[in-house]
Amino acid sequence: MLVIAYLGFPLVTLVCFQNIYTPLITVSFSCLESNL
């Protein structure tokens, strides 16, 4: 059980970070394209 939690935590963290960063990257690209 502890091993599952130990392996699962980075995966959950990665998914959460991806959910946070994907919109930011998309907005950044939109700003860059509009400036160019």
N, CA, C and O atoms as a Tripos MOL2 file, in Angstrom:
@<TRIPOS>MOLECULE
protein
  144   143    36     0     0
PROTEIN
NO_CHARGES

@<TRIPOS>ATOM
      1 N           0.8430   -1.2020    0.0000 N.3       1 MET1
      2 CA          0.0000    0.0000    0.0000 C.3       1 MET1
      3 C           0.8780    1.2530    0.0000 C.2       1 MET1
      4 O           0.6140    2.2130   -0.7230 O.2       1 MET1
      5 N           1.9280    1.2220    0.8260 N.am      2 LEU2
      6 CA          2.8420    2.3570    0.9020 C.3       2 LEU2
      7 C           3.5790    2.5510   -0.4160 C.2       2 LEU2
      8 O           3.8350    3.6770   -0.8410 O.2       2 LEU2
      9 N           3.9170    1.4270   -1.0600 N.am      3 VAL3
     10 CA          4.6220    1.5000   -2.3460 C.3       3 VAL3
     11 C           3.7360    2.1360   -3.4070 C.2       3 VAL3
     12 O           4.2060    2.9370   -4.2150 O.2       3 VAL3
     13 N           2.4510    1.7800   -3.4060 N.am      4 ILE4
     14 CA          1.5040    2.3560   -4.3730 C.3       4 ILE4
     15 C           1.3900    3.8670   -4.1630 C.2       4 ILE4
     16 O           1.3670    4.6340   -5.1260 O.2       4 ILE4
     17 N           1.3180    4.2850   -2.9030 N.am      5 ALA5
     18 CA          1.2260    5.7100   -2.6070 C.3       5 ALA5
     19 C           2.5130    6.4210   -3.0320 C.2       5 ALA5
     20 O           2.4710    7.5330   -3.5580 O.2       5 ALA5
     21 N           3.6560    5.7710   -2.7990 N.am      6 TYR6
     22 CA          4.9580    6.3700   -3.1290 C.3       6 TYR6
     23 C           5.1140    6.5410   -4.6370 C.2       6 TYR6
     24 O           5.6420    7.5490   -5.1070 O.2       6 TYR6
     25 N           4.6440    5.5330   -5.3960 N.am      7 LEU7
     26 CA          4.7470    5.6100   -6.8510 C.3       7 LEU7
     27 C           3.6460    6.4880   -7.4430 C.2       7 LEU7
     28 O           3.8510    7.1420   -8.4660 O.2       7 LEU7
     29 N           2.4860    6.5020   -6.8030 N.am      8 GLY8
     30 CA          1.3490    7.2310   -7.3420 C.3       8 GLY8
     31 C           1.4310    8.7330   -7.1330 C.2       8 GLY8
     32 O           0.9010    9.5030   -7.9340 O.2       8 GLY8
     33 N           2.0920    9.1530   -6.0650 N.am      9 PHE9
     34 CA          2.1380   10.5830   -5.7340 C.3       9 PHE9
     35 C           2.7860   11.4260   -6.8290 C.2       9 PHE9
     36 O           2.2240   12.4520   -7.2130 O.2       9 PHE9
     37 N           3.9720   11.0230   -7.3540 N.am     10 PRO10
     38 CA          4.5760   11.8190   -8.4420 C.3      10 PRO10
     39 C           3.6800   11.8780   -9.6740 C.2      10 PRO10
     40 O           3.6340   12.8960  -10.3660 O.2      10 PRO10
     41 N           2.9700   10.7870   -9.9460 N.am     11 LEU11
     42 CA          2.0870   10.7480  -11.1090 C.3      11 LEU11
     43 C           0.9460   11.7400  -10.9470 C.2      11 LEU11
     44 O           0.6160   12.4760  -11.8770 O.2      11 LEU11
     45 N           0.3470   11.7540   -9.7650 N.am     12 VAL12
     46 CA         -0.7500   12.6930   -9.4880 C.3      12 VAL12
     47 C          -0.2370   14.1280   -9.5470 C.2      12 VAL12
     48 O          -0.9030   15.0090  -10.0910 O.2      12 VAL12
     49 N           0.9520   14.3620   -8.9860 N.am     13 THR13
     50 CA          1.5460   15.6970   -9.0040 C.3      13 THR13
     51 C           1.7980   16.1560  -10.4320 C.2      13 THR13
     52 O           1.5580   17.3120  -10.7810 O.2      13 THR13
     53 N           2.2900   15.2220  -11.2590 N.am     14 LEU14
     54 CA          2.5790   15.5440  -12.6510 C.3      14 LEU14
     55 C           1.3090   15.9290  -13.3890 C.2      14 LEU14
     56 O           1.3040   16.8910  -14.1570 O.2      14 LEU14
     57 N           0.2270   15.1850  -13.1620 N.am     15 VAL15
     58 CA         -1.0550   15.4740  -13.8070 C.3      15 VAL15
     59 C          -1.5760   16.8350  -13.3600 C.2      15 VAL15
     60 O          -2.0770   17.6100  -14.1740 O.2      15 VAL15
     61 N          -1.4570   17.1270  -12.0580 N.am     16 CYS16
     62 CA         -1.9250   18.4180  -11.5490 C.3      16 CYS16
     63 C          -1.1260   19.5550  -12.1680 C.2      16 CYS16
     64 O          -1.7000   20.5630  -12.5800 O.2      16 CYS16
     65 N           0.1970   19.4020  -12.2370 N.am     17 PHE17
     66 CA          1.0360   20.4420  -12.8190 C.3      17 PHE17
     67 C           0.7220   20.6250  -14.2960 C.2      17 PHE17
     68 O           0.7290   21.7420  -14.8130 O.2      17 PHE17
     69 N           0.4420   19.4920  -14.9770 N.am     18 GLN18
     70 CA          0.1080   19.5660  -16.3930 C.3      18 GLN18
     71 C          -1.1840   20.3490  -16.5890 C.2      18 GLN18
     72 O          -1.2990   21.1390  -17.5260 O.2      18 GLN18
     73 N          -2.1610   20.1270  -15.6990 N.am     19 ASN19
     74 CA         -3.4340   20.8410  -15.7900 C.3      19 ASN19
     75 C          -3.2420   22.3290  -15.5450 C.2      19 ASN19
     76 O          -3.9640   23.1520  -16.1090 O.2      19 ASN19
     77 N          -2.2660   22.6810  -14.7010 N.am     20 ILE20
     78 CA         -2.0090   24.0940  -14.3980 C.3      20 ILE20
     79 C          -1.2190   24.7440  -15.5310 C.2      20 ILE20
     80 O          -1.5260   25.8590  -15.9500 O.2      20 ILE20
     81 N          -0.1840   24.0290  -16.0300 N.am     21 TYR21
     82 CA          0.7490   24.6510  -16.9670 C.3      21 TYR21
     83 C           0.2600   24.6570  -18.4110 C.2      21 TYR21
     84 O           0.6290   25.5460  -19.1790 O.2      21 TYR21
     85 N          -0.5610   23.6870  -18.7950 N.am     22 THR22
     86 CA         -1.0240   23.6280  -20.1840 C.3      22 THR22
     87 C          -1.7650   24.9030  -20.6040 C.2      22 THR22
     88 O          -1.4770   25.4290  -21.6790 O.2      22 THR22
     89 N          -2.7120   25.4260  -19.8000 N.am     23 PRO23
     90 CA         -3.3560   26.6860  -20.1790 C.3      23 PRO23
     91 C          -2.3670   27.8500  -20.2540 C.2      23 PRO23
     92 O          -2.4820   28.7050  -21.1320 O.2      23 PRO23
     93 N          -1.3970   27.8860  -19.3380 N.am     24 LEU24
     94 CA         -0.4140   28.9710  -19.3440 C.3      24 LEU24
     95 C           0.4180   28.9440  -20.6120 C.2      24 LEU24
     96 O           0.6840   29.9850  -21.2110 O.2      24 LEU24
     97 N           0.8340   27.7300  -21.0260 N.am     25 ILE25
     98 CA          1.6220   27.5900  -22.2480 C.3      25 ILE25
     99 C           0.7890   28.0030  -23.4540 C.2      25 ILE25
    100 O           1.2880   28.6670  -24.3630 O.2      25 ILE25
    101 N          -0.4830   27.6080  -23.4590 N.am     26 THR26
    102 CA         -1.3730   27.9510  -24.5670 C.3      26 THR26
    103 C          -1.5470   29.4590  -24.6710 C.2      26 THR26
    104 O          -1.5060   30.0230  -25.7640 O.2      26 THR26
    105 N          -1.7420   30.1090  -23.5240 N.am     27 VAL27
    106 CA         -1.8980   31.5680  -23.5040 C.3      27 VAL27
    107 C          -0.6120   32.2440  -23.9590 C.2      27 VAL27
    108 O          -0.6510   33.2280  -24.6980 O.2      27 VAL27
    109 N           0.5370   31.7130  -23.5160 N.am     28 SER28
    110 CA          1.8220   32.2850  -23.9080 C.3      28 SER28
    111 C           2.0170   32.2090  -25.4080 C.2      28 SER28
    112 O           2.4630   33.1730  -26.0310 O.2      28 SER28
    113 N           1.6790   31.0500  -26.0000 N.am     29 PHE29
    114 CA          1.8050   30.8980  -27.4470 C.3      29 PHE29
    115 C           0.8680   31.8500  -28.1790 C.2      29 PHE29
    116 O           1.2290   32.4090  -29.2140 O.2      29 PHE29
    117 N          -0.3330   32.0330  -27.6430 N.am     30 SER30
    118 CA         -1.2930   32.9420  -28.2770 C.3      30 SER30
    119 C          -0.7560   34.3740  -28.2610 C.2      30 SER30
    120 O          -0.8990   35.1080  -29.2400 O.2      30 SER30
    121 N          -0.1430   34.7630  -27.1540 N.am     31 CYS31
    122 CA          0.4200   36.1080  -27.0400 C.3      31 CYS31
    123 C           1.5800   36.2780  -28.0180 C.2      31 CYS31
    124 O           1.7070   37.3140  -28.6700 O.2      31 CYS31
    125 N           2.4300   35.2430  -28.1130 N.am     32 LEU32
    126 CA          3.5720   35.3200  -29.0260 C.3      32 LEU32
    127 C           3.1060   35.4340  -30.4670 C.2      32 LEU32
    128 O           3.6510   36.2230  -31.2390 O.2      32 LEU32
    129 N           2.0980   34.6470  -30.8340 N.am     33 GLU33
    130 CA          1.6010   34.6710  -32.2060 C.3      33 GLU33
    131 C           0.9680   36.0130  -32.5410 C.2      33 GLU33
    132 O           1.1300   36.5110  -33.6550 O.2      33 GLU33
    133 N           0.2510   36.6020  -31.5940 N.am     34 SER34
    134 CA         -0.3940   37.8850  -31.8540 C.3      34 SER34
    135 C           0.6460   39.0080  -31.9470 C.2      34 SER34
    136 O           0.4550   39.9760  -32.6820 O.2      34 SER34
    137 N           1.7580   38.8710  -31.1890 N.am     35 ASN35
    138 CA          2.8180   39.8770  -31.2560 C.3      35 ASN35
    139 C           3.5900   39.7740  -32.5690 C.2      35 ASN35
    140 O           4.0360   40.7830  -33.1160 O.2      35 ASN35
    141 N           3.7430   38.5520  -33.0670 N.am     36 LEU36
    142 CA          4.4220   38.3850  -34.3490 C.3      36 LEU36
    143 C           3.4730   38.7590  -35.4830 C.2      36 LEU36
    144 O           3.8490   38.6880  -36.6530 O.2      36 LEU36
@<TRIPOS>BOND
     1     1     2 1
     2     2     3 1
     3     3     4 2
     4     3     5 am
     5     5     6 1
     6     6     7 1
     7     7     8 2
     8     7     9 am
     9     9    10 1
    10    10    11 1
    11    11    12 2
    12    11    13 am
    13    13    14 1
    14    14    15 1
    15    15    16 2
    16    15    17 am
    17    17    18 1
    18    18    19 1
    19    19    20 2
    20    19    21 am
    21    21    22 1
    22    22    23 1
    23    23    24 2
    24    23    25 am
    25    25    26 1
    26    26    27 1
    27    27    28 2
    28    27    29 am
    29    29    30 1
    30    30    31 1
    31    31    32 2
    32    31    33 am
    33    33    34 1
    34    34    35 1
    35    35    36 2
    36    35    37 am
    37    37    38 1
    38    38    39 1
    39    39    40 2
    40    39    41 am
    41    41    42 1
    42    42    43 1
    43    43    44 2
    44    43    45 am
    45    45    46 1
    46    46    47 1
    47    47    48 2
    48    47    49 am
    49    49    50 1
    50    50    51 1
    51    51    52 2
    52    51    53 am
    53    53    54 1
    54    54    55 1
    55    55    56 2
    56    55    57 am
    57    57    58 1
    58    58    59 1
    59    59    60 2
    60    59    61 am
    61    61    62 1
    62    62    63 1
    63    63    64 2
    64    63    65 am
    65    65    66 1
    66    66    67 1
    67    67    68 2
    68    67    69 am
    69    69    70 1
    70    70    71 1
    71    71    72 2
    72    71    73 am
    73    73    74 1
    74    74    75 1
    75    75    76 2
    76    75    77 am
    77    77    78 1
    78    78    79 1
    79    79    80 2
    80    79    81 am
    81    81    82 1
    82    82    83 1
    83    83    84 2
    84    83    85 am
    85    85    86 1
    86    86    87 1
    87    87    88 2
    88    87    89 am
    89    89    90 1
    90    90    91 1
    91    91    92 2
    92    91    93 am
    93    93    94 1
    94    94    95 1
    95    95    96 2
    96    95    97 am
    97    97    98 1
    98    98    99 1
    99    99   100 2
   100    99   101 am
   101   101   102 1
   102   102   103 1
   103   103   104 2
   104   103   105 am
   105   105   106 1
   106   106   107 1
   107   107   108 2
   108   107   109 am
   109   109   110 1
   110   110   111 1
   111   111   112 2
   112   111   113 am
   113   113   114 1
   114   114   115 1
   115   115   116 2
   116   115   117 am
   117   117   118 1
   118   118   119 1
   119   119   120 2
   120   119   121 am
   121   121   122 1
   122   122   123 1
   123   123   124 2
   124   123   125 am
   125   125   126 1
   126   126   127 1
   127   127   128 2
   128   127   129 am
   129   129   130 1
   130   130   131 1
   131   131   132 2
   132   131   133 am
   133   133   134 1
   134   134   135 1
   135   135   136 2
   136   135   137 am
   137   137   138 1
   138   138   139 1
   139   139   140 2
   140   139   141 am
   141   141   142 1
   142   142   143 1
   143   143   144 2
@<TRIPOS>SUBSTRUCTURE
     1 MET1         2 RESIDUE 1 A MET
     2 LEU2         6 RESIDUE 1 A LEU
     3 VAL3        10 RESIDUE 1 A VAL
     4 ILE4        14 RESIDUE 1 A ILE
     5 ALA5        18 RESIDUE 1 A ALA
     6 TYR6        22 RESIDUE 1 A TYR
     7 LEU7        26 RESIDUE 1 A LEU
     8 GLY8        30 RESIDUE 1 A GLY
     9 PHE9        34 RESIDUE 1 A PHE
    10 PRO10       38 RESIDUE 1 A PRO
    11 LEU11       42 RESIDUE 1 A LEU
    12 VAL12       46 RESIDUE 1 A VAL
    13 THR13       50 RESIDUE 1 A THR
    14 LEU14       54 RESIDUE 1 A LEU
    15 VAL15       58 RESIDUE 1 A VAL
    16 CYS16       62 RESIDUE 1 A CYS
    17 PHE17       66 RESIDUE 1 A PHE
    18 GLN18       70 RESIDUE 1 A GLN
    19 ASN19       74 RESIDUE 1 A ASN
    20 ILE20       78 RESIDUE 1 A ILE
    21 TYR21       82 RESIDUE 1 A TYR
    22 THR22       86 RESIDUE 1 A THR
    23 PRO23       90 RESIDUE 1 A PRO
    24 LEU24       94 RESIDUE 1 A LEU
    25 ILE25       98 RESIDUE 1 A ILE
    26 THR26      102 RESIDUE 1 A THR
    27 VAL27      106 RESIDUE 1 A VAL
    28 SER28      110 RESIDUE 1 A SER
    29 PHE29      114 RESIDUE 1 A PHE
    30 SER30      118 RESIDUE 1 A SER
    31 CYS31      122 RESIDUE 1 A CYS
    32 LEU32      126 RESIDUE 1 A LEU
    33 GLU33      130 RESIDUE 1 A GLU
    34 SER34      134 RESIDUE 1 A SER
    35 ASN35      138 RESIDUE 1 A ASN
    36 LEU36      142 RESIDUE 1 A LEU
